[in-house]
Amino acid sequence: AHFADFVENFVVSLQKLRLHNVLVGALDDELVGLLGREGGPVPRSAVFRMLADEALETGAREHWGWGSPKFNQMGVHKGVLMRSALAMGVTLLLCDVDTVWLRDPRPLLGAYSHVDLLISTDTLAPSRT
């Protein structure tokens, strides 16, 4: 399954912090099944297929490399999902599965309750903005 090791590690790190209100977007049907299986790390109702696209099929995964058109498409899709959630009045913490939370982020985020949007980046290239 695509990114299975990242996703399982991410979910386990959240569970250790007793953060259970999680929704996971999977890139392929195999990962949906792996995560949502009986006794799996995430309830099946909390796993969804992010993109329905032939490029996700076996043999086409090399197209998901950083900076590729499919990688960029995934980023746009995350933005659409975020906008939809916010339009429904949902408070949202969106992060990639290659993130590991060592502490509950809610106290830190609560310190910025007057702010509508907080953004963090990998800072892959220097920026002056």
C-alpha positions in Angstrom: 0.0 0.0 0.0 1.2 3.5 -0.9 2.8 5.2 2.2 1.4 2.5 4.5 4.4 2.7 6.9 4.1 6.5 7.2 0.3 6.3 7.8 0.5 3.6 10.4 3.3 5.4 12.3 1.4 8.7 12.1 -1.8 7.1 13.5 0.0 5.2 16.3 1.8 8.5 17.3 -1.6 10.2 17.6 -3.1 7.3 19.5 -0.2 7.4 22.1 -1.2 11.1 22.7 -4.9 10.0 23.0 -5.8 12.0 19.9 -8.5 9.9 18.4 -10.5 12.3 16.2 -8.7 11.4 13.0 -9.6 11.2 9.4 -7.1 9.6 7.0 -7.0 10.1 3.3 -5.5 7.1 1.5 -4.0 7.1 -2.0 -5.0 3.6 -3.0 -7.6 1.0 -2.2 -5.0 -1.3 -0.6 -4.2 1.3 2.0 -7.9 2.0 2.7 -8.3 -1.8 3.4 -5.2 -2.0 5.5 -6.1 0.9 7.7 -9.8 0.2 8.0 -9.4 -3.6 8.6 -10.9 -5.2 11.7 -8.6 -4.4 14.5 -6.7 -1.9 12.3 -5.3 1.4 13.5 -8.2 3.5 12.2 -11.9 2.9 12.2 -13.1 2.2 8.7 -15.4 5.2 8.9 -12.4 7.4 9.3 -10.5 6.3 6.2 -11.4 7.6 2.7 -9.9 7.3 -0.8 -8.4 10.7 -1.6 -8.3 10.6 -5.3 -10.0 8.3 -7.8 -7.5 8.3 -10.6 -6.0 5.7 -12.9 -2.5 7.0 -12.0 -2.9 5.5 -8.6 -3.1 2.0 -9.9 -0.2 -0.4 -9.4 2.7 0.4 -11.7 2.0 4.2 -11.8 3.2 5.0 -8.3 6.4 6.5 -9.5 4.4 9.5 -10.7 3.9 10.5 -7.1 7.4 11.8 -6.5 7.9 15.2 -4.9 7.2 18.0 -7.4 5.5 15.7 -10.0 2.2 16.7 -11.5 0.4 14.0 -9.4 2.1 15.1 -6.2 0.9 18.7 -7.0 -2.6 17.4 -7.8 -2.6 15.8 -4.3 -1.8 19.1 -2.8 -4.6 20.8 -4.6 -7.0 18.1 -3.5 -5.9 18.6 0.2 -6.8 22.3 -0.2 -10.2 21.4 -1.6 -10.8 19.0 1.3 -9.7 21.7 3.8 -12.0 24.3 2.3 -15.0 21.9 2.4 -14.3 21.0 6.0 -14.0 24.7 7.0 -17.2 25.5 5.1 -19.0 23.0 7.3 -17.7 24.7 10.4 -15.2 22.0 11.3 -12.1 23.0 13.2 -9.3 21.3 11.3 -5.7 20.4 11.8 -4.4 19.1 8.5 -0.9 17.5 8.3 1.0 15.1 6.2 1.6 11.5 7.4 5.3 12.0 7.5 4.7 14.1 10.6 5.1 12.6 14.0 3.5 14.4 17.0 5.6 13.9 20.1 3.2 16.0 22.2 -0.4 17.0 22.0 -0.4 20.0 19.7 -3.7 21.4 21.1 -2.1 23.5 24.0 0.3 25.2 21.5 -2.5 25.8 19.0 -4.7 27.1 21.8 -2.1 29.8 22.5 -3.0 31.2 19.0 -6.8 31.0 19.4 -7.1 34.6 18.0 -5.6 33.4 14.7 -7.6 31.9 11.9 -4.8 30.1 10.1 -1.4 28.7 11.1 0.9 27.3 8.5 4.1 25.4 8.8 6.3 24.4 5.9 9.3 22.1 5.2 11.2 25.1 4.0 12.5 23.2 1.0 13.8 26.4 -0.6 14.9 29.7 1.0 12.2 32.3 1.0 11.9 36.0 2.0 8.1 36.1 2.3 
